[in-house]
């Protein structure tokens, strides 16, 4: 065993640390395609470090790539890259033509931006794509492709093992993913006790109304329904908005603050049934605190791990799921509460007792969440 | 609802922008504008050597000795620069044998090395088993095998692999291998003494080995709660190579734990290109209240997003730490730490797991980690403190 091979052995050993071995992002290219009938517009972002290795950019050998050096290699870059992307539509191969070269910055350095167009002669429902850029010199390279067509956006990741893929221009794909997130949305509202209790606390009084300091049953179901619709719509609008903003990372709030505020919202909604202070403005209350509940929903989505592919679809699916789950709860509540709204037992036991119960539970949550303690199993 | 969908599509497009998939291309006005620095300082001799080897391979791709030399050079560069592109170059040199039914023994060992760096531990172990059947005296295969098993927390098997090195490798190498495994499985103080003794008696086999051994000794000292001992080993290792990415990360963690974040900032200031080091830089900046913390936090957010886009999951340990300490999201941190624990079980992996469980007040979630500590008898001052915190919370 010579010294030289042993130091390679040491290298192998230390490579194990995730930090040491993969501290940079491996090589990726970002390819955006926009299809208009049989014509495709493309932009292709390829790392300068990769291009330097493939075609040689650093002419003066000073360890830097200047705009002048890059520009001089424009034809060479196109001649290297474009043949490594083969598209066909309706069985006919698309011909590519380079249009221009720019630069862009990504998280791991500067990229050449290659503008090109493709003429496919025929139109089709699907595009067959074979991607082989850099696979010969770096099999860990990935091509991240984003295809936009008349019906939406599709994304795909190309690797040596998946170098040929078929991308669909119709909107039928992704239903499975949509359904998964829809199911998760329903599931989450049904198991999210704080959200349900918030809604229930706001809905308990809709089948009765306040008259001279007392509760009296509403005269017909339309009145109840209108009130329900106002509250539910406002709650939905508000939490859909913040759910999207938070899940996309555009707005972020500390989860302790959000969870505490959600508990507070449940408490206030319950107290309002005992000592009314909202005076028919439940809808505004539902909107305001709905914004906070949206942040709560978002934490679930983040826990699930949002997909990179079809993110908007996933978010939409989750939102629809939450709405459907919520509608089922509301419908169930109305069906049970409306017929029994008359006897005093509704007002005393269900409305009064229910609100006291909800207020108590939410107070405990509030203390737990605000002071980071734990008393209850949920 | 349709409007909501449009809104979501618009927001989706925004996210692509944020992660750099669809940023804003521009046309520089000046030909002299520097777009990219390919290296700092003069070209590494290894890079030049690798280039000439690859030129030879372009002529004769199935020349095994040249391919092996190129692959080893590339792996060496990957280690030195922590840039995974070099691993891709190594793989490409081995392409003619990579998918063969019976790759040559040396190709199997290198393939295992490349695979484990993408956390494909099981295929790597299979490769090493096959290599060792072909060449039972291949020290490098045994050492890599020991390393993979150690990261997976399979200490009994790792110990056997290290034992095989006693008759195949210089003593300091076999001793470091064994002492590391022993120190993780209930014999911390004994293994430190053993390794210090052998280093004193034999001296170093080469610089690479000395850096490795000193880093190992420093980490053992940290686990034993011996700050001054760790400090002197870290400093000795840094004198040998002030740029070693793993060593810098390990030393920075030590400094952060010692409340010496102020020393981390200058140490890592120019090393932000490596994600793991940028994470520690941001943590140090947060601790010292530096003004550009948010810039680095945003950069890390973008980098994690970019690596998700390509489907990578090798960063979960770092991402969990990022989620907990810089985003304040203990739930997400716990999810990431649990997933990470299914793959790798070094002290640092257990640490992010327990820290996230403590922050999330979720002792039950930490049960697998606590059971692992119990079974392996892993000794570690920080882990012991976290374990006590979880017990108290019960």
Interface residues (C-beta under 8 A of the other chain):
Chain A: X1 X3 X5 X6 X7 X8 X9 X10 X11 X12 X13 X14 X15 X16 X17 X18 X19 X20 X21 X22 X23 X24 X25 X26 X27 X28 X30 X32 X43 X45 X48 X49 X50 X52 X53 X58 X61 X63 X64 X65 X66 X67 X68 X70 X71 X102 X103 X104 X105 X106 X107 X108 X109 X110 X113 X136 X137 X138 X139 X140 X141 X142 X144 X146 X152 X153 X157 X240 X244 X245 X248 X249 X250 X252 X254 X255 X256 X299 X302 X303 X305 X308 X311 X312 X315 X316 X319 X320 X372 X374
Chain B: X1 X4 X5 X7 X8 X9 X11 X12 X14 X15 X16 X18 X19 X20 X21 X22 X23 X24 X25 X26 X27 X28 X30 X31 X32 X33 X34 X35 X36 X37 X38 X39 X40 X41 X42 X43 X72 X75 X76 X78 X79 X82 X83 X84 X85 X87 X88 X89 X91 X92 X95 X98 X109 X113 X116 X117 X118 X119 X139 X140 X143 X144 X146 X147 X148 X150 X151 X168 X169 X170 X173 X177 X205 X206 X208 X209 X212 X245 X246 X249 X273 X274 X275 X276 X277 X299 X301 X302 X303 X305 X306 X307 X308 X309 X310 X311 X312 X314 X315 X317 X318 X327 X328 X329 X330 X331 X332 X335 X344 X361 X393
